């Protein structure tokens, strides 16, 4: 006959968590949305800076025999390509 596992009583001095009000929930959602917007702005800024750097890089080299328009378009496509969205459902991105 199996014995049931012993019961352990955990005593904590922390008060129980209170339920958030609707205003607190809304404020949290607004903060989260603002962080996402700020992240998108930072990403757009980084991409634009990369495009500027790429243009300066192309200007530094002797490229008379090369079609700069084609190279610039390829660089733009690589830099401006959208990031893959995380569809794993988790909170963290896989590295």
N, C-alpha and C positions, 0 to 999 in steps of 0.2 A: 504494500500500500504506500502511495506517495504522499509525502507531507506537503502541505502548501508552503510556499516561500514565506519567510518571516516578514511581517509588516514593519516598515520603518516609518517613524513619525518624524517629519522634518519641521522644526520650529524656526521661524524666521522673524526677525525684528522689523522687517520692511512692511510698511502698510500696503494693503492690496491696491492694485492699480485702479484708478478711477476711469470710467468710460469718458471718452472725449466728447465735447459738445459738438453740435453741427458746425458752429463757427470755427472751432479748432480743426475739424476735419477739412472744411473748405479752405482754411488758411494753409493747411498742409498741402492740399492739392495744388493751390495757387503757387506755393513755393516750389513744389516739384516741377510744375509746368515752366516756371520762370527759369529754373536750373537747366531744363532741357533746351529752352530757347537760347540761354546764354551759351550752352555748349555748341549749339548750331552756329551761333554768331562767331564763336572762337574758331570753329572748324573752317567757316567761310573765310575768315581773316587769314588763317594759316594757308589756305589754298591760294588766295590772292597773292600773298607774299611769296609763295612758291612759284607762281606764274611770273611774277616780277623778277625773281632770281633767275628763272630759266631764260627769260628774255635777255637779261644782262649777260648771262653765260653765252648765249648764242652770239651776242654782239662782240664778245671778246675774241672769237675765232675767225679765221679767214675762211669764209664759207661761200666763195664765189661760184664754185662748181656744184654747190648743193642747193636743193630747193628748200629754202628756209621756211616757206609757208607750210610745206608738208611736215617738216620736223616740228614746227611750232604747234600745228594742229594735233600731232601725236602727243606732244608734251601736255597740251591743254586737256586732251581726252584722258590721259593717265592721271593728271593732277585733279581734275574735276569729277572723276568717276565717283559715283556715290559709294559710301561705305556699305558693306553688307550688313543688313539688319540681323540682329540676334533673334532667331525664332525658336530658341530652345525653351522658352517659357520661364527660365530661371532669372534670378536677379543679377547674375554676374556673367560677364562675357568670357567665353572660352579663349584662352591665349594660344 
